[in-house]
Amino acid sequence: MNSQPRRPPAKWDRKADIVVIGSGATGLPAAIVAREAGCSVILVEAEKDIGGHAIISGGNIPLGGGTSVQQKYGIEDSPDLLFRDLTDWSVVGPNGFPDYRYNDREIVRAFADNSAATFEWLLAHGVVFVDKAPDALGGNSVGNSVPREMHAAVMHWPMPHTGEPAEPAVQRTRSSGNGLMRSLEIAARKAGVEILLEHRMTQIYRQDPHPGPVLGIAVDHKGEELSFRAHKAVIVGTGGSTGNVGFRRMFDPRLTEEYCGLAGMPWSDQDASGELAAMVIGASLWGFYNQIGEFGSNVTKPGSIGCQYNYRHLQWMPGSPVFDRARATGLRVADWQDVILVNMLGRRFYDETGGQYIANNYNSLDPYVQGSWRNAANLKWNPNNFLNAALAGIDDGHNGGGPIWAIFDSDAVTRENWTPAPPSVDIAGGFFFSANRLADLAEKIVIRYQRVAMPPQNLEETVARYNYFVESGIDQDFGKPKPLYKIAKPPFYAAWATPVVHDTRVGLRINAKCQVIDMKGEVIPGLYCGGESAGGFSQHGLARATCQGYIAGNAAAGVTVPSKIRGEAR
Ligand SMILES: Cc1cc2nc3c(=O)[nH]c(=O)nc-3n(C[C@H](O)[C@H](O)[C@H](O)COP(=O)(O)OP(=O)(O)OC[C@H]3O[C@@H](n4cnc5c(N)ncnc54)[C@H](O)[C@@H]3O)c2cc1C
């Protein structure tokens, strides 16, 4: 990625009306919409397969505002209700953080006005949804007034995380991004979108001198640099920035390199390439609070231990086409009573059963009155600080909490029915260790993220103290609800249990048409963005990405979509 603008090439390798970057939840809808509006479209995708994080997602999609399914089930929703929900200043979580207060009104208005249309468009383009009323399952910052969560069916295609199709009995009843993205891939190919895999955008070209329009992009294709001219527009759908350590630390200095288990990797990264390329030609970032606010899943507690990629809603299986990079399935933790969690120094830091941040959703507040001061006043204060304690560090002057290790014994292995061997755990990568003595276990822990050796006596003392808490029934240090199991029977184990980075909620500044805006508040002509690479909108993933893809594709092709706010230069 170049940090300085480069002159556009004298000769282009390929030309199209519109070039879309990324084949995820933003890119595929944008490409299809633009192609069906009559534009020639090239879509470049860095990876070997389409789909981005969307294809491995849970497929829970909160598109509302009056969809046909909401109407079918008698749920009264409207663009206005949706807009007011997603900009409601009065909604706060039990830890006091507001979900919606810092949302950009223009961007949310455009979403509210096009949310139902996007859902109907998905249906018309072959996406099958689980046949049931919208609910609140998997919801994450989707508004409190009515249920809006719908679920894309997994369907019959092999699932990226297993390499196998889902059982026939559940193909239309299980929610997954697999069915969403394979359906859209088929629609895109049928429409005539040219999809180029293993083509990584490295540069966006803008006419020199500024403020000229965007002209096209440079891509890296297996080491060869190519240039693609976009006569009308370039659409950025690159999926966010949380995989880029330098970039994410602009918002949270604690998120140092040990947070290496990005949810969604190794299928695709969120390397900030779209943001950086747009910033080089003048784009502004937007909505920083949404990245650091303590709600949702920007940072999460792991669901598995003993492997690098340990997001709670995704487990890589040996049949997956990317298992060579995932390397282990991890051990799913059914009960956090079965382990203690220690930092680099072998010290506990919090109640292991503690949770991650939560997000507002339908029924999170009861009673709920839109915009009422009572919403916050009625709430029971309940800070949720597991993650903050894990990220606090060891008082050595460094940022970052360092690796977190789950320590357990062979009785825990039996209780959890774990197999503490490859491919369940990643021993070769340094994410799992075992020993017959706790002191030996501490000495064995070597991985580049463990920047200080774990003192063996610390681990022995920590386990001895915890075992005493089990005997007495009271965790005097962290108030774990009645510690249940001693760690006493060898062999002993240390499994990687470091928090996971996930959503990006900060990104390029866009307007209601998804046009990218520069630092002076002016439109960068010919540049559009949506999804996790766009800022200003605090919501977990698929709905805002698909909707902004729909808006961007239309706007780039010159088709007007409804919005009470027109996205023009300001
Ligand atoms: C395990 C998991 C479960 C999830 N479950 C849900 C859920 O149930 N509901 C929900 O709403 N959200 C969910 N999400 C989040 C949701 O998947 C994302 O928010 C959404 O996919 C974002 O869409 P996007 O288009 O911005 O990025 P993506 O869908 O990730 O697509 C970005 C694409 O751009 C490509 N790319 C990146 N850089 C370049 C480049 N330089 N050149 C070319 N291509 C590039 C990437 O390879 C990728 O294919 C989940 C995410 C994960 C990881």
The ligand as an SDF file (V2000), in Angstrom:
LIG
                    3D

 53 58  0  0  0  0  0  0  0  0999 V2000
  -17.8760  -15.2280   12.2860 C   0  0  0  0  0  0  0  0  0  0  0  0
  -18.6660  -13.9930   11.9640 C   0  0  0  0  0  0  0  0  0  0  0  0
  -20.0220  -13.9920   12.1990 C   0  0  0  0  0  0  0  0  0  0  0  0
  -20.7790  -12.8620   11.8800 C   0  0  0  0  0  0  0  0  0  0  0  0
  -22.1350  -12.9200   12.0410 N   0  0  0  0  0  0  0  0  0  0  0  0
  -22.8920  -11.8500   11.7030 C   0  0  0  0  0  0  0  0  0  0  0  0
  -24.2970  -11.9060   11.8010 C   0  0  0  0  0  0  0  0  0  0  0  0
  -24.8860  -12.9320   12.1070 O   0  0  0  0  0  0  0  0  0  0  0  0
  -25.0030  -10.7770   11.5170 N   0  0  0  0  0  0  0  0  0  0  0  0
  -24.3960   -9.6220   11.1210 C   0  0  0  0  0  0  0  0  0  0  0  0
  -25.0830   -8.6250   10.8920 O   0  0  0  0  0  0  0  0  0  0  0  0
  -23.0540   -9.5650   10.9570 N   0  0  0  0  0  0  0  0  0  0  0  0
  -22.2950  -10.6490   11.2290 C   0  0  0  0  0  0  0  0  0  0  0  0
  -20.9400  -10.5970   11.0740 N   0  0  0  0  0  0  0  0  0  0  0  0
  -20.3360   -9.3720   10.5470 C   0  0  0  0  0  0  0  0  0  0  0  0
  -20.5230   -9.2910    9.0300 C   0  0  0  0  0  0  0  0  0  0  0  0
  -20.1290  -10.4960    8.4350 O   0  0  0  0  0  0  0  0  0  0  0  0
  -19.6950   -8.1430    8.4800 C   0  0  0  0  0  0  0  0  0  0  0  0
  -20.0010   -6.9750    9.1970 O   0  0  0  0  0  0  0  0  0  0  0  0
  -19.9630   -7.9030    7.0200 C   0  0  0  0  0  0  0  0  0  0  0  0
  -19.6250   -9.0310    6.2570 O   0  0  0  0  0  0  0  0  0  0  0  0
  -19.1760   -6.6840    6.5480 C   0  0  0  0  0  0  0  0  0  0  0  0
  -19.3650   -6.5220    5.1790 O   0  0  0  0  0  0  0  0  0  0  0  0
  -18.2140   -5.8330    4.3370 P   0  0  0  0  0  0  0  0  0  0  0  0
  -18.6440   -5.8610    2.9160 O   0  0  0  0  0  0  0  0  0  0  0  0
  -17.8750   -4.5440    4.9480 O   0  0  0  0  0  0  0  0  0  0  0  0
  -16.9460   -6.7890    4.5370 O   0  0  0  0  0  0  0  0  0  0  0  0
  -16.7400   -8.3070    4.1340 P   0  0  0  0  0  0  0  0  0  0  0  0
  -18.0190   -9.0320    4.0420 O   0  0  0  0  0  0  0  0  0  0  0  0
  -15.7100   -8.8640    5.0490 O   0  0  0  0  0  0  0  0  0  0  0  0
  -16.1100   -8.2210    2.6630 O   0  0  0  0  0  0  0  0  0  0  0  0
  -14.9000   -7.5430    2.4330 C   0  0  0  0  0  0  0  0  0  0  0  0
  -14.1950   -8.2130    1.2620 C   0  0  0  0  0  0  0  0  0  0  0  0
  -13.1920   -7.3330    0.7610 O   0  0  0  0  0  0  0  0  0  0  0  0
  -12.0440   -8.0980    0.4490 C   0  0  0  0  0  0  0  0  0  0  0  0
  -10.8840   -7.2010    0.4550 N   0  0  0  0  0  0  0  0  0  0  0  0
  -10.3400   -6.5730    1.5210 C   0  0  0  0  0  0  0  0  0  0  0  0
   -9.3130   -5.8000    1.1190 N   0  0  0  0  0  0  0  0  0  0  0  0
   -9.2270   -5.9250   -0.2180 C   0  0  0  0  0  0  0  0  0  0  0  0
   -8.3550   -5.3800   -1.2070 C   0  0  0  0  0  0  0  0  0  0  0  0
   -7.3710   -4.5240   -0.8800 N   0  0  0  0  0  0  0  0  0  0  0  0
   -8.5320   -5.7360   -2.5110 N   0  0  0  0  0  0  0  0  0  0  0  0
   -9.5340   -6.6090   -2.8540 C   0  0  0  0  0  0  0  0  0  0  0  0
  -10.3710   -7.1650   -1.9580 N   0  0  0  0  0  0  0  0  0  0  0  0
  -10.2230   -6.8260   -0.6530 C   0  0  0  0  0  0  0  0  0  0  0  0
  -11.9990   -9.1290    1.5500 C   0  0  0  0  0  0  0  0  0  0  0  0
  -11.1650  -10.2190    1.1970 O   0  0  0  0  0  0  0  0  0  0  0  0
  -13.4810   -9.4980    1.6510 C   0  0  0  0  0  0  0  0  0  0  0  0
  -13.8130  -10.5330    0.7570 O   0  0  0  0  0  0  0  0  0  0  0  0
  -20.1560  -11.7170   11.3580 C   0  0  0  0  0  0  0  0  0  0  0  0
  -18.7860  -11.7260   11.1210 C   0  0  0  0  0  0  0  0  0  0  0  0
  -18.0320  -12.8580   11.4130 C   0  0  0  0  0  0  0  0  0  0  0  0
  -16.5670  -12.8530   11.1320 C   0  0  0  0  0  0  0  0  0  0  0  0
  1  2  1  0
  2  3  1  0
  2 52  2  0
  3  4  2  0
  4  5  1  0
  4 50  1  0
  5  6  2  0
  6  7  1  0
  6 13  1  0
  7  8  2  0
  7  9  1  0
  9 10  1  0
 10 11  2  0
 10 12  1  0
 12 13  2  0
 13 14  1  0
 14 15  1  0
 14 50  1  0
 15 16  1  0
 16 17  1  0
 16 18  1  0
 18 19  1  0
 18 20  1  0
 20 21  1  0
 20 22  1  0
 22 23  1  0
 23 24  1  0
 24 25  2  0
 24 26  1  0
 24 27  1  0
 27 28  1  0
 28 29  2  0
 28 30  1  0
 28 31  1  0
 31 32  1  0
 32 33  1  0
 33 34  1  0
 33 48  1  0
 34 35  1  0
 35 36  1  0
 35 46  1  0
 36 37  1  0
 36 45  1  0
 37 38  2  0
 38 39  1  0
 39 40  1  0
 39 45  2  0
 40 41  1  0
 40 42  2  0
 42 43  1  0
 43 44  2  0
 44 45  1  0
 46 47  1  0
 46 48  1  0
 48 49  1  0
 50 51  2  0
 51 52  1  0
 52 53  1  0
M  END
$$$$
